[in-house]
Amino acid sequence: TPNAPYAEAKFGTPEFEYADSEDGTYTDKVPETAGTWYMRAVVEGTDNYESITSDPVSFTIQKAKVIITADDIASTYGEETAELTYQVSGNIKAGDDLGITLSTEASKTAKVGEYPIDVKYVSNANYDVTARKGTYFITAATSKLQITASGYTGAYDGTAHGITVDVKDQDGSDAKGVTVYYSETELTDSNYGTGSTVSPTLTEAGTKTVYYYVASEDALP
């Protein structure tokens, strides 16, 4: 809250004038913008007294502090991204527009991960603005992959045989961003990386059990 100007005079009523420099042009318009200003008191003359003007004194209108914080947002891979929103700490004077805009590279088809939400605004001499980025999280979708695994059954032929794993997207097209891991021991969420991307094989007559794990960049296993 600004302090009200005050002056005492032995006669008459002081009126206040303002200027943007000590030797500037003084008017009765009260400053509203941030910066250093000068004020003087003036008492109009009468039949018995001459007018009098005080020496000017300086005062400062500080910039208003405003913090713009982008909200963190999350959506699932393959879904339309959510609306970007933000919060403002501090007061923006009615009628003032800082032109706040948000942007991110997160999109419906962006890979699973974290993307910064950038905050931009129009500079205003009356405000000291701090902009804080948010984070857009693209999370993995529940897998809708169509997975078909097949082994080999047949007579000994001296050829090495393994298993084949075919992975299709839900529309029947070849799935993208998918890696199949193979192992002769069971693969789990925590150890699948120890597997090989090539199926173990069997050449001699007999039976071999092969485990597989399908990992997707954009979907949960």
C-alpha positions as CSV (number, residue, x, y, z in Angstrom):
1,T,0.0,0.0,0.0
2,P,1.5,3.3,-1.0
3,N,2.2,6.0,1.6
4,A,0.0,9.1,1.3
5,P,2.0,12.3,0.9
6,Y,1.9,14.8,3.8
7,A,3.0,18.4,4.3
8,E,2.2,21.2,6.8
9,A,1.9,24.8,5.9
10,K,1.5,27.9,8.2
11,F,-1.2,29.1,5.8
12,G,-3.3,27.5,3.0
13,T,-3.6,23.9,2.0
14,P,-0.6,22.1,0.4
15,E,-1.2,20.5,-3.0
16,F,1.3,18.0,-4.4
17,E,2.9,17.9,-7.8
18,Y,5.0,15.1,-9.4
19,A,7.7,14.8,-12.0
20,D,10.0,12.0,-13.4
21,S,13.1,14.1,-12.7
22,E,14.1,16.7,-10.1
23,D,14.1,19.5,-12.7
24,G,11.3,18.0,-14.8
25,T,7.8,19.3,-15.5
26,Y,5.6,18.9,-12.4
27,T,1.9,18.1,-12.7
28,D,-0.8,16.9,-10.3
29,K,-0.9,13.5,-12.0
30,V,0.0,10.9,-9.4
31,P,2.6,8.4,-10.8
32,E,1.4,4.8,-11.2
33,T,4.4,3.2,-12.9
34,A,7.5,1.7,-11.4
35,G,10.5,4.0,-11.1
36,T,12.0,6.9,-9.2
37,W,9.8,10.0,-9.0
38,Y,9.9,13.5,-7.5
39,M,7.3,15.3,-5.5
40,R,6.9,18.8,-4.2
41,A,4.3,20.6,-2.2
42,V,2.8,23.8,-3.5
43,V,0.6,26.3,-1.5
44,E,-1.2,28.9,-3.6
45,G,-0.7,32.6,-2.7
46,T,-3.4,34.8,-1.2
47,D,-4.0,38.5,-0.8
48,N,-1.8,38.3,2.3
49,Y,0.8,35.7,1.4
50,E,2.9,34.8,-1.7
51,S,2.7,31.2,-3.1
52,I,5.4,28.8,-1.9
53,T,6.9,25.7,-3.3
54,S,8.9,23.1,-1.3
55,D,12.1,21.5,-2.4
56,P,11.4,18.3,-4.3
57,V,11.9,15.0,-2.6
58,S,12.3,11.6,-4.4
59,F,10.4,8.4,-3.9
60,T,10.4,5.1,-5.6
61,I,7.6,2.9,-6.9
62,Q,9.0,-0.7,-6.7
63,K,8.3,-3.2,-9.4
64,A,5.6,-5.7,-8.5
65,K,7.0,-9.2,-8.0
66,V,5.3,-11.9,-10.0
67,I,6.1,-15.6,-10.2
68,I,4.6,-17.6,-13.1
69,T,4.8,-21.4,-12.5
70,A,3.8,-23.9,-15.1
71,D,1.9,-26.8,-13.7
72,D,3.3,-30.3,-14.1
73,I,1.1,-32.4,-16.3
74,A,1.0,-36.1,-17.4
75,S,-0.7,-38.1,-20.1
76,T,-0.4,-41.5,-21.6
77,Y,1.5,-42.3,-24.8
78,G,-1.0,-42.3,-27.7
79,E,-3.5,-40.0,-26.0
80,E,-4.1,-36.4,-26.9
81,T,-2.0,-34.1,-24.7
82,A,-3.7,-32.1,-21.9
83,E,-4.1,-28.4,-21.8
84,L,-1.1,-26.5,-20.4
85,T,-1.9,-24.5,-17.3
86,Y,0.0,-22.2,-14.9
87,Q,-0.3,-20.5,-11.5
88,V,0.6,-16.8,-10.7
89,S,2.0,-15.7,-7.4
90,G,1.7,-12.0,-6.9
91,N,-0.7,-9.4,-8.2
92,I,-1.1,-8.3,-11.8
93,K,-3.0,-5.1,-12.0
94,A,-6.4,-5.3,-13.6
95,G,-6.0,-4.3,-17.3
96,D,-2.3,-5.3,-17.5
97,D,-1.6,-8.3,-19.8
98,L,1.8,-10.0,-19.5
99,G,0.9,-12.2,-22.5
100,I,1.7,-15.4,-20.7
101,T,2.1,-18.4,-23.0
102,L,3.2,-22.0,-22.4
103,S,4.7,-24.5,-24.8
104,T,6.2,-28.0,-24.8
105,E,7.4,-30.6,-27.2
106,A,5.3,-33.3,-25.6
107,S,2.7,-34.7,-28.0
108,K,0.5,-37.6,-28.6
109,T,3.2,-39.4,-30.5
110,A,6.2,-38.3,-28.4
111,K,8.2,-41.1,-26.8
112,V,7.7,-41.9,-23.1
113,G,9.7,-39.5,-21.0
114,E,9.8,-36.0,-19.5
115,Y,9.5,-32.8,-21.5
116,P,10.0,-29.3,-20.2
117,I,7.0,-26.9,-20.2
118,D,8.4,-23.4,-21.2
119,V,6.9,-20.2,-19.9
120,K,7.1,-17.0,-22.0
121,Y,5.7,-13.6,-21.2
122,V,5.8,-10.0,-22.5
123,S,8.3,-7.8,-20.6
124,N,6.6,-5.0,-18.6
125,A,8.6,-2.3,-16.8
126,N,6.2,-2.4,-13.8
127,Y,6.9,-6.1,-13.0
128,D,9.8,-8.2,-11.8
129,V,8.8,-11.5,-13.3
130,T,10.2,-15.0,-12.4
131,A,9.2,-17.8,-14.8
132,R,9.4,-21.4,-13.6
133,K,9.2,-24.2,-16.0
134,G,7.0,-27.2,-15.5
135,T,7.4,-30.8,-16.6
136,Y,5.1,-32.8,-19.0
137,F,5.3,-36.5,-18.3
138,I,4.5,-38.9,-21.1
139,T,3.8,-42.3,-19.4
140,A,3.8,-45.7,-20.9
141,A,0.5,-47.0,-22.2
142,T,-0.9,-50.4,-21.2
143,S,0.3,-52.8,-23.9
144,K,-2.1,-53.6,-26.7
145,L,0.5,-55.5,-28.7
146,Q,-0.4,-58.7,-30.4
147,I,2.3,-61.2,-29.7
148,T,2.6,-64.6,-31.3
149,A,5.4,-67.0,-30.4
150,S,6.1,-70.3,-32.2
151,G,8.8,-72.9,-31.8
152,Y,10.0,-75.8,-34.0
153,T,8.7,-79.3,-34.1
154,G,10.1,-81.7,-36.6
155,A,12.6,-84.4,-37.4
156,Y,16.3,-83.9,-36.9
157,D,17.8,-82.2,-39.9
158,G,21.2,-81.0,-38.6
159,T,19.9,-77.4,-38.7
160,A,19.9,-75.0,-35.6
161,H,16.3,-74.1,-34.7
162,G,15.1,-71.5,-32.2
163,I,11.8,-69.8,-31.5
164,T,10.1,-67.0,-33.5
165,V,8.3,-64.1,-31.8
166,D,6.1,-61.9,-34.0
167,V,4.9,-58.6,-32.5
168,K,2.1,-56.6,-34.1
169,D,0.5,-53.3,-33.2
170,Q,-3.2,-53.4,-32.4
171,D,-4.0,-52.4,-36.0
172,G,-2.1,-55.4,-37.3
173,S,1.0,-53.4,-38.4
174,D,4.5,-54.3,-37.4
175,A,5.1,-52.8,-33.9
176,K,7.7,-50.0,-33.6
177,G,10.0,-49.4,-30.7
178,V,9.8,-53.0,-29.6
179,T,12.7,-55.3,-28.6
180,V,12.4,-59.1,-28.0
181,Y,14.7,-60.6,-25.5
182,Y,15.4,-64.4,-25.3
183,S,16.9,-66.6,-22.6
184,E,17.0,-70.2,-21.4
185,T,16.1,-68.9,-17.9
186,E,12.9,-67.0,-17.0
187,L,12.9,-63.3,-17.8
188,T,11.2,-60.7,-15.6
189,D,10.7,-56.9,-15.4
190,S,13.9,-56.7,-13.5
191,N,16.3,-59.0,-15.4
192,Y,15.1,-59.0,-19.0
193,G,18.0,-56.9,-20.1
194,T,20.3,-59.9,-19.4
195,G,18.6,-61.7,-22.2
196,S,19.8,-61.9,-25.8
197,T,18.1,-60.4,-28.8
198,V,18.7,-63.7,-30.6
199,S,16.9,-66.8,-29.7
200,P,18.8,-69.7,-28.3
201,T,18.9,-72.7,-30.7
202,L,18.9,-76.5,-30.7
203,T,20.5,-78.6,-33.3
204,E,20.5,-82.1,-31.9
205,A,17.4,-84.0,-31.3
206,G,15.7,-83.1,-28.0
207,T,13.7,-80.4,-26.4
208,K,14.8,-76.9,-25.3
209,T,12.7,-74.3,-23.4
210,V,13.2,-70.7,-24.5
211,Y,11.8,-67.8,-22.5
212,Y,11.1,-64.4,-24.2
213,Y,10.3,-60.9,-23.0
214,V,8.8,-58.1,-25.2
215,A,10.0,-54.6,-24.2
216,S,8.3,-51.6,-25.7
217,E,9.5,-48.0,-25.6
218,D,6.0,-46.7,-25.2
219,A,4.0,-49.4,-23.5
220,L,4.2,-51.4,-20.3
221,P,5.3,-55.0,-20.8
